[in-house]
Amino acid sequence: MEQIRMVDLTGQYRRLKGEIDAAIREVIDSTAFINGPAVGKFATGLGNYLGVKHVVPCGNGTDALQVALMAIGLKPGDEVITPDFTFIATAEVVALLGAKPVFVDVDPHTFNITPEAVRKAITPRTRAIVPVHLFGQCADMEPILELAREHNLYVIEDAAQALGAEYKGKGGTTGKAGTLGHIGCTSFFPSKNLGAYGDGGAIFTESDELAASMRSIVNHGMKARYYHDRIGVNSRLDTLQAAILQVKLKYLDDFNTRRQEAAARYDEALKLSGRFDIPARSPFSTHIFHQYTLKTKGIDRNRLREFLHEKNIPAMVYYPVPLHAQKAYAYLGYRESEFPVTDSLCRQVISLPMHTELSPDQQEYIVEQLHAFRP
Ligand SMILES: *Cc1c(COP(=O)(O)O)cnc(C)c1O
């Protein structure tokens, strides 16, 4: 049995080596390292795949979020609603721009932001809502978009973990994660479902105006060469990464199917264990399993994690600390009792190895050890 990894980038590369090596070779031969043809081609291909008009490539997923917030003209004093249970980048960019992240608790089953919690957090200073499609499943966008319309807010989706997931709302709203709000953001960090061999990100929108702003912002606020209309940043997807991503984009649906199949095998083996809640599937979204995350019940999660490590099974905790309890955000003045669901999730969740190369015999071994654990 191959060594079990949290994410197996080696095995996936081995399968696609011919195509990927040729794509890399072509970029090196052309020396068009910055804004080479592969960047535009990949952006067009991704736009077609997602069914969205504009794709603005950028340096990473964090930049994507920051550029989106800059494009809506976020100002100091503005408030942006984000989940308390997410990766730090979602809130970090809000704080960096001098605005105030406003955290809301999440649903205990899907781990995503709920429309009810968002509604309660809206104030006259709210400018935007940033739903995160956590672990590969869409937040319930329809009622969130409705709230945004009512209160004249922007919705900026953090789709870093959900590229390829499909939303299907009760009222008929359908579309891929990242194409439902005013702006969608994603990351091509190597472990993401569509991962580069380094950093990368992209921003999506249907709006010509927002797209033009974002294209200018990622390029130093430039309009014509050396004429700068606004304060921007330098955030590019480099050509080598675009060339690799162009190859991998063709396989994204296959990657996501492989993850779903692995998730179904875990489900089958763990659903009756009594020690874990298997990942909930929401009625309005497919799940593409960026992570396969269990909720432990009545066992010491940290001891389980150590036990698995002793058996050469990596397992991770996403995320151990709620955003409101992070030292860097203490200035926001949240109290510990304000986010009961996130607090308990941070103590209970554990993510198992999940990737496109996970084999049934590896999963059998993992499940065997999970059952063998004595709390
Ligand atoms: C990975 C990730 C990001 C940031 O992406 P980078 O490319 O690492 O900057 C943002 N939000 C979420 C939810 C993520 O998982």
PDBQT file of the ligand as one rigid body, heavy atoms in Angstrom, charges set to zero:
ROOT
HETATM    1  C1  LIG A 401      -7.172  28.642   0.453  1.00  0.00    +0.000 C 
HETATM    2  C2  LIG A 401      -8.194  29.585   0.903  1.00  0.00    +0.000 A 
HETATM    3  C3  LIG A 401      -8.055  30.973   0.725  1.00  0.00    +0.000 A 
HETATM    4  C4  LIG A 401      -6.777  31.632   0.287  1.00  0.00    +0.000 C 
HETATM    5  O1  LIG A 401      -6.200  31.187  -0.839  1.00  0.00    +0.000 OA
HETATM    6  P1  LIG A 401      -4.606  31.432  -1.081  1.00  0.00    +0.000 P 
HETATM    7  O2  LIG A 401      -4.460  31.102  -2.517  1.00  0.00    +0.000 OA
HETATM    8  O3  LIG A 401      -3.891  30.504  -0.188  1.00  0.00    +0.000 OA
HETATM    9  O4  LIG A 401      -4.326  32.849  -0.794  1.00  0.00    +0.000 OA
HETATM   10  C5  LIG A 401      -9.105  31.786   1.072  1.00  0.00    +0.000 A 
HETATM   11  N1  LIG A 401     -10.227  31.302   1.602  1.00  0.00    +0.000 NA
HETATM   12  C6  LIG A 401     -10.410  29.977   1.798  1.00  0.00    +0.000 A 
HETATM   13  C7  LIG A 401     -11.701  29.499   2.382  1.00  0.00    +0.000 C 
HETATM   14  C8  LIG A 401      -9.389  29.081   1.485  1.00  0.00    +0.000 A 
HETATM   15  O5  LIG A 401      -9.560  27.786   1.725  1.00  0.00    +0.000 OA
ENDROOT
TORSDOF 0
